[in-house]
């Protein structure tokens, strides 16, 4: 649960709890107020009926005295008000303990109203003195109504007294609950605020400590692991990914530096094996022309091959070249070597032209061929065969250099593939390990850095059964942007 959702849940819950307590306290007070109002309305109604009954008697007495129309209208007004009060009493719900008394009280009112009506009819009849008995009865009924009203008021108060006490107790309890809930909400709010602050500050502090470690150069520090599924876990994972990307960038920078170092070593090795290459190149051209003039065509061809070989070595060593150029350079190198070995060796090629446009580092094939001559076939008197095969696969270009020489042991093969250990032959005879100083493992390492891909090289060899070196070059071949652009020529 993320922080935003948690806040949206907890804060409304606290708000609802506070409102619920407030509502219960309010509802309890409202119930007390309604009960009090109901009782007070009935008590006031009893009092008003009693007063209106006495006023009706006085109005009849005035009408008996003067028999005027105004006195009659005044009496009728008082009588109508008494009937309205009687209707209000009928509409009021009576409590169970006063139900019979209220019913009797209502009958008394009906009797009193009927007696007043008899008095008025007697006054308007032929025998006006007949009203006296009805008036006397009306006075008695009014007295009973008054006594009954007092009795009803006492019963109402007696009935509601324990209810009031109970309500007051409940109200007191609710007040205590309100205080308790208020205190509880305060404690919960403080604890929740403390918990929220911990959930926010603790991950931030851990990330800050990790950032300080990384800024100090410790890239092996483990990013904090967040157990919750919130924004901080996403931030921690992004932080870890950023750390991995930083490691990858540093590794790539190291590889780029390694490329530059190997190129410098290659340049140094080439320069160490060249005696003023420009002067030597020009001198070979002169010798070639001179041999051709004197009729020594083979010597001229050999000199041209040597000149081409030097010209190739004078190229910028940090620039990739098409595989086609490397093949031509390998052929020129073989021509020079064949002048030395003559019929003892045979060079075979099986080349798929579709695979010759892929880019490779300069001086890739010659060191491998040189290793073949030095270590594989140098001791063979006859029948030595070196084969260069290039096949174009859907996703790769395979370059295979094979020979039928002495082969190599498993230790030497493994050492060549792992680049890091010194070859046994190089330890025993470093001068014989490579004539130009361009080690085979240097070539393998440059290929790996150039294509940023491992396991490109495979070697199949057994003692006495020859050797095959297979280079699997990606068909997409990296371009010049993958190597340093510094001009080293």
ZAMARGU-4260 file (C-alpha; in steps of 0.2 Angstrom, whole numbers, plus 5000, padded with zeros to 4 digits):
<rodrens>
0) 5000/5000/5000 | 5007/5017/4995 | 5008/5032/5006 | 4995/5041/4998 | 4982/5027/4999
5) 4986/5024/5017 | 4983/5043/5021 | 4967/5042/5012 | 4961/5028/5022 | 4967/5032/5040
10) 4963/5050/5040 | 4945/5048/5035 | 4943/5034/5048 | 4949/5045/5062 | 4937/5059/5055
15) 4922/5046/5055 | 4926/5040/5073 | 4926/5058/5080 | 4910/5062/5071 | 4902/5046/5077
20) 4906/5050/5095 | 4900/5068/5092 | 4884/5061/5084 | 4880/5049/5098 | 4883/5063/5111
25) 4872/5075/5101 | 4858/5061/5099 | 4858/5058/5117 | 4856/5076/5121 | 4842/5078/5108
30) 4833/5063/5115 | 4833/5071/5132 | 4827/5088/5125 | 4813/5079/5115 | 4807/5070/5131
35) 4808/5086/5141 | 4798/5096/5128 | 4785/5083/5126 | 4782/5082/5145 | 4783/5101/5146
40) 4770/5103/5132 | 4758/5092/5141 | 4760/5100/5158 | 4757/5117/5150 | 4742/5110/5141
45) 4734/5104/5157 | 4738/5122/5164 | 4730/5131/5150 | 4715/5120/5150 | 4712/5123/5168
50) 4714/5142/5166 | 4703/5142/5150 | 4689/5132/5160 | 4689/5146/5173 | 4689/5160/5160
55) 4674/5151/5152 | 4664/5151/5169 | 4668/5170/5171 | 4662/5173/5153 | 4646/5164/5156
60) 4643/5173/5172 | 4645/5190/5163 | 4633/5184/5150 | 4620/5179/5163 | 4622/5196/5171
65) 4620/5208/5156 | 4613/5196/5142 | 4622/5207/5129 | 4628/5202/5112 | 4646/5206/5116
70) 4646/5196/5131 | 4639/5181/5121 | 4653/5183/5108 | 4666/5184/5122 | 4660/5168/5129
75) 4659/5159/5112 | 4677/5165/5109 | 4683/5157/5125 | 4673/5141/5122 | 4681/5139/5105
80) 4698/5141/5112 | 4694/5128/5125 | 4689/5116/5111 | 4705/5119/5102 | 4715/5115/5118
85) 4704/5099/5120 | 4709/5094/5102 | 4727/5097/5106 | 4726/5086/5121 | 4718/5072/5110
90) 4732/5074/5098 | 4746/5072/5112 | 4752/5054/5115 | 4749/5049/5133 | 4760/5039/5143
95) 4754/5022/5149 | 4753/5027/5167 | 4741/5042/5164 | 4731/5034/5149 | 4715/5031/5160
100) 4717/5048/5169 | 4719/5057/5153 | 4704/5048/5146 | 4694/5053/5161 | 4700/5071/5160
105) 4694/5072/5142 | 4677/5066/5147 | 4676/5079/5160 | 4680/5092/5147 | 4666/5085/5136
110) 4655/5086/5151 | 4660/5104/5155 | 4657/5110/5137 | 4640/5101/5137 | 4635/5110/5153
115) 4640/5127/5146 | 4629/5123/5131 | 4615/5119/5143 | 4617/5135/5152 | 4616/5145/5136
120) 4601/5136/5130 | 4592/5138/5146 | 4596/5157/5146 | 4588/5158/5128 | 4573/5147/5133
125) 4556/5153/5141 | 4562/5148/5158 | 4578/5157/5160 | 4580/5152/5179 | 4582/5134/5173
130) 4601/5138/5170 | 4605/5138/5189 | 4606/5120/5191 | 4617/5118/5175 | 4629/5132/5181
135) 4631/5124/5198 | 4636/5108/5190 | 4648/5117/5178 | 4657/5124/5193 | 4659/5107/5201
140) 4665/5100/5184 | 4678/5114/5183 | 4684/5111/5200 | 4686/5092/5196 | 4695/5097/5180
145) 4707/5108/5190 | 4711/5094/5202 | 4713/5081/5188 | 4725/5093/5180 | 4736/5094/5195
150) 4735/5075/5197 | 4741/5073/5179 | 4755/5085/5181 | 4761/5075/5196 | 4760/5058/5187
155) 4769/5066/5172 | 4783/5071/5184 | 4784/5055/5193 | 4785/5045/5176 | 4798/5055/5169
160) 4809/5057/5184 | 4818/5040/5183 | 4819/5042/5164 | 4828/5059/5166 | 4840/5051/5179
165) 4843/5037/5167 | 4846/5049/5152 | 4857/5059/5163 | 4868/5044/5168 | 4869/5039/5149
170) 4873/5057/5145 | 4887/5056/5158 | 4893/5040/5151 | 4893/5046/5134 | 4903/5062/5140
175) 4916/5050/5147 | 4916/5040/5131 | 4919/5056/5122 | 4933/5061/5132 | 4941/5043/5131
180) 4939/5043/5112 | 4946/5061/5111 | 4961/5055/5121 | 4962/5039/5111 | 4961/5048/5095
185) 4975/5060/5101 | 4986/5046/5105 | 4982/5037/5089 | 4985/5053/5079 | 5002/5055/5088
190) 5007/5037/5085 | 5001/5038/5067 | 5011/5054/5064 | 5027/5046/5072 | 5024/5030/5061
195) 5022/5040/5045 | 5037/5050/5049 | 5047/5034/5052 | 5041/5027/5035 | 5046/5042/5026
200) 5062/5047/5035 | 5070/5030/5038 | 5070/5025/5019 | 5076/5042/5015 | 5091/5041/5028
205) 5095/5023/5021 | 5096/5030/5003 | 5106/5045/5009 | 5119/5033/5017 | 5119/5023/5001
210) 5122/5038/4991 | 5136/5044/5002 | 5144/5027/5000 | 5143/5027/4981 | 5149/5045/4981
215) 5164/5040/4991 | 5168/5027/4978 | 5161/5011/4986 | 5150/5004/4971 | 5148/4987/4980
220) 5137/4994/4993 | 5120/4985/4993 | 5105/4997/4991 | 5092/4996/5005 | 5079/4983/5003
225) 5061/4990/5006 | 5049/4977/5012 | 5034/4988/5009 | 5025/4990/4992 | 5025/5009/4991
230) 5034/5023/4983 | 5050/5021/4993 | 5052/5003/4986 | 5051/5009/4968 | 5064/5023/4973
235) 5075/5010/4980 | 5074/4998/4965 | 5077/5013/4954 | 5092/5018/4965 | 5099/5000/4963
240) 5096/5000/4944 | 5105/5017/4943 | 5119/5009/4953 | 5120/4995/4941 | 5120/5007/4926
245) 5134/5016/4934 | 5144/5000/4936 | 5141/4996/4918 | 5146/5013/4912 | 5162/5012/4923
250) 5165/4994/4915 | 5163/5001/4898 | 5175/5015/4902 | 5187/5002/4908 | 5185/4992/4892
255) 5187/5008/4882 | 5203/5012/4891 | 5209/4994/4888 | 5206/4996/4870 | 5216/5011/4869
260) 5230/5003/4879 | 5230/4988/4867 | 5231/4999/4852 | 5245/5008/4860 | 5254/4992/4863
265) 5251/4987/4845 | 5258/5003/4839 | 5273/5001/4850 | 5275/4983/4844 | 5274/4988/4826
270) 5286/5003/4828 | 5298/4992/4837 | 5298/4980/4823 | 5300/4993/4809 | 5316/5003/4805
275) 5310/5019/4799 | 5295/5011/4790 | 5293/5026/4778 | 5311/5025/4772 | 5310/5006/4771
280) 5294/5006/4761 | 5302/5019/4748 | 5318/5008/4748 | 5308/4992/4744 | 5299/5001/4730
285) 5316/5006/4722 | 5323/4988/4724 | 5307/4981/4716 | 5310/4992/4701 | 5328/4988/4700
290) 5324/4969/4701 | 5312/4971/4687 | 5324/4980/4676 | 5337/4967/4679 | 5324/4953/4675
295) 5322/4946/4692 | 5303/4945/4692 | 5301/4934/4707 | 5312/4945/4717 | 5302/4960/4711
300) 5286/4951/4716 | 5292/4947/4733 | 5298/4965/4735 | 5281/4971/4730 | 5273/4960/4743
305) 5284/4966/4756 | 5281/4984/4751 | 5262/4981/4752 | 5264/4972/4769 | 5273/4988/4776
310) 5261/4999/4768 | 5247/4990/4777 | 5256/4991/4793 | 5257/5010/4791 | 5238/5012/4792
315) 5230/5020/4807 | 5229/5005/4819 | 5214/5012/4828 | 5203/5011/4813 | 5192/4996/4808
320) 5195/4989/4791 | 5184/4977/4780 | 5188/4959/4781 | 5192/4960/4763 | 5207/4970/4767
325) 5213/4958/4780 | 5212/4944/4768 | 5222/4953/4755 | 5235/4957/4768 | 5235/4939/4774
330) 5239/4933/4756 | 5253/4946/4754 | 5260/4939/4771 | 5259/4921/4764 | 5268/4926/4748
335) 5283/4932/4759 | 5282/4917/4770 | 5281/4905/4755 | 5298/4913/4748 | 5305/4906/4764
340) 5297/4889/4765 | 5295/4886/4746 | 5286/4870/4742 | 5285/4864/4760 | 5269/4874/4763
345) 5253/4876/4753 | 5240/4890/4756 | 5222/4886/4753 | 5207/4898/4753 | 5188/4895/4753
350) 5180/4912/4754 | 5162/4917/4753 | 5162/4935/4745 | 5146/4940/4755 | 5155/4940/4771
355) 5170/4951/4767 | 5162/4968/4770 | 5161/4965/4789 | 5172/4977/4799 | 5186/4970/4809
360) 5201/4977/4819 | 5216/4980/4809 | 5230/4966/4810 | 5218/4953/4815 | 5223/4938/4803
365) 5242/4941/4801 | 5246/4937/4820 | 5236/4921/4819 | 5245/4916/4803 | 5261/4921/4810
370) 5258/4910/4825 | 5254/4895/4813 | 5271/4897/4804 | 5281/4899/4821 | 5273/4885/4831
375) 5263/4874/4820 | 5273/4870/4803 | 5290/4877/4805 | 5297/4860/4809 | 5288/4851/4795
380) 5299/4846/4780 | 5284/4844/4768 | 5265/4843/4766 | 5261/4858/4777 | 5244/4865/4773
385) 5237/4882/4779 | 5218/4885/4775 | 5209/4901/4777 | 5190/4899/4776 | 5176/4912/4777
390) 5158/4908/4778 | 5143/4920/4778 | 5130/4914/4791 | 5113/4922/4793 | 5119/4932/4809
395) 5138/4929/4809 | 5153/4928/4798 | 5164/4913/4802 | 5183/4915/4799 | 5192/4899/4801
400) 5211/4897/4800 | 5217/4879/4801 | 5233/4870/4798 | 5239/4852/4799 | 5254/4855/4810
405) 5260/4849/4827 | 5244/4855/4836 | 5244/4861/4854 | 5241/4854/4872 | 5225/4857/4881
410) 5234/4869/4893 | 5240/4880/4879 | 5223/4880/4871 | 5215/4885/4887 | 5228/4898/4891
415) 5225/4906/4873 | 5206/4907/4876 | 5207/4914/4893 | 5220/4928/4888 | 5226/4931/4906
420) 5239/4917/4909 | 5256/4917/4901 | 5258/4904/4888 | 5270/4890/4892 | 5279/4893/4875
425) 5281/4911/4879 | 5288/4908/4896 | 5301/4896/4889 | 5305/4905/4873 | 5298/4923/4872
430) 5308/4928/4857 | 5301/4913/4847 | 5283/4916/4853 | 5279/4930/4839 | 5291/4938/4827
435) 5282/4955/4826 | 5277/4956/4844 | 5259/4955/4840 | 5252/4941/4852 | 5238/4930/4847
440) 5230/4933/4863 | 5231/4951/4860 | 5221/4949/4844 | 5208/4939/4854 | 5206/4952/4867
445) 5205/4966/4854 | 5191/4957/4845 | 5182/4954/4862 | 5183/4973/4866 | 5179/4978/4848
450) 5163/4969/4847 | 5159/4969/4866 | 5155/4951/4865 | 5163/4936/4873 | 5165/4918/4867
455) 5169/4924/4849 | 5184/4913/4848 | 5185/4894/4848 | 5201/4883/4846 | 5200/4865/4841
460) 5217/4856/4842 | 5226/4840/4848 | 5244/4836/4848 | 5249/4830/4831 | 5232/4833/4823
465) 5233/4851/4818 | 5224/4867/4824 | 5208/4876/4819 | 5205/4894/4825 | 5187/4899/4823
470) 5182/4917/4824 | 5163/4921/4824 | 5160/4939/4819 | 5143/4947/4821 | 5136/4951/4803
475) 5130/4968/4810 | 5149/4971/4812 | 5153/4987/4823 | 5158/5002/4814 | 5171/5016/4818
480) 5161/5023/4832 | 5166/5008/4843 | 5184/5012/4843 | 5195/5027/4847 | 5195/5040/4834
485) 5212/5047/4839 | 5224/5048/4824 | 5239/5037/4828 | 5247/5037/4811
</rodrens>
